[in-house]
Amino acid sequence: MSPYLSDADLASTTDLGALRRKTVTVADAMADHAASLIVEFADARAAGRHDQMNLIRDHAYAIDPDLLAELDGFDYPAAA
C-alpha cells in the first residue's frame, strides 16, 4: 500500500493521523517513500527477484536519479 494512502486513512480516523497530516512536509513524505523503496529492494535482492529489483529501480529513477545510486550500493562495503 502506498504510504500516502496510509497517511490519508490515518488522518481521517485518528488524532495522531490528523497531527501527522498537518505537520508532514513533501520532503518528509518523499524521504519516507525512498526508505520504503530501499527496504523493498533489499527484500527483493535477498529473494533473488531480479524482475522486482528492476521494477523498483525504474520507480526510484523516476523519483530521484540519485536514489538509483543508493540502491546499487546500499549493501556493499564502503571503499577504504
C-alpha positions as CSV (number, residue, x, y, z in Angstrom):
1,M,0.0,0.0,0.0
2,S,1.2,3.5,-0.7
3,P,2.4,5.4,2.3
4,Y,0.4,8.4,1.0
5,L,-2.8,6.4,1.1
6,S,-2.0,5.1,4.6
7,D,-1.4,8.7,5.9
8,A,-4.7,9.8,4.4
9,D,-6.5,6.9,6.0
10,L,-4.9,7.7,9.4
11,A,-5.7,11.4,9.1
12,S,-9.4,10.6,8.7
13,T,-9.7,8.3,11.7
14,T,-7.2,9.3,14.5
15,D,-5.9,12.4,16.2
16,L,-2.3,11.2,15.6
17,G,-3.0,10.8,11.9
18,A,-4.5,14.3,11.8
19,L,-1.5,15.7,13.5
20,R,0.9,13.9,11.1
21,R,-1.1,15.2,8.2
22,K,-0.8,18.8,9.4
23,T,3.0,18.6,10.1
24,V,4.4,16.4,7.4
25,T,6.3,18.1,4.6
26,V,6.6,17.0,1.0
27,A,10.3,16.3,1.7
28,D,9.4,14.1,4.7
29,A,6.9,12.1,2.5
30,M,9.5,11.7,-0.2
31,A,12.1,10.5,2.3
32,D,9.7,8.0,3.8
33,H,8.8,6.7,0.3
34,A,12.5,6.4,-0.7
35,A,13.2,4.5,2.5
36,S,10.4,2.1,1.8
37,L,11.8,1.5,-1.7
38,I,15.2,0.7,-0.2
39,V,13.6,-1.9,2.1
40,E,11.6,-3.4,-0.8
41,F,14.8,-3.5,-2.9
42,A,16.7,-5.3,-0.1
43,D,13.9,-7.9,0.3
44,A,13.8,-8.5,-3.5
45,R,17.6,-8.8,-3.6
46,A,17.5,-11.3,-0.7
47,A,14.8,-13.3,-2.5
48,G,16.8,-13.2,-5.8
49,R,13.9,-11.4,-7.5
50,H,15.7,-9.6,-10.3
51,D,12.5,-8.7,-12.0
52,Q,11.2,-7.0,-8.8
53,M,14.6,-5.3,-8.4
54,N,14.4,-3.8,-11.9
55,L,10.8,-2.5,-11.3
56,I,11.9,-0.8,-8.1
57,R,15.0,0.7,-9.8
58,D,12.8,2.1,-12.5
59,H,10.5,3.6,-9.9
60,A,13.4,5.0,-7.9
61,Y,14.9,6.6,-11.0
62,A,11.6,8.4,-11.8
63,I,11.6,9.8,-8.2
64,D,15.2,10.8,-7.9
65,P,18.1,9.6,-10.2
66,D,20.5,9.8,-7.2
67,L,18.4,7.2,-5.4
68,L,19.3,4.7,-8.0
69,A,23.0,5.0,-7.0
70,E,22.0,4.4,-3.4
71,L,20.1,1.3,-4.3
72,D,23.0,0.0,-6.3
73,G,25.5,0.4,-3.5
74,F,23.5,0.3,-0.3
75,D,24.7,-3.1,0.9
76,Y,28.3,-3.0,-0.4
77,P,31.2,-2.3,1.9
78,A,32.5,1.2,1.7
79,A,35.7,1.8,-0.2
80,A,38.8,2.0,2.0
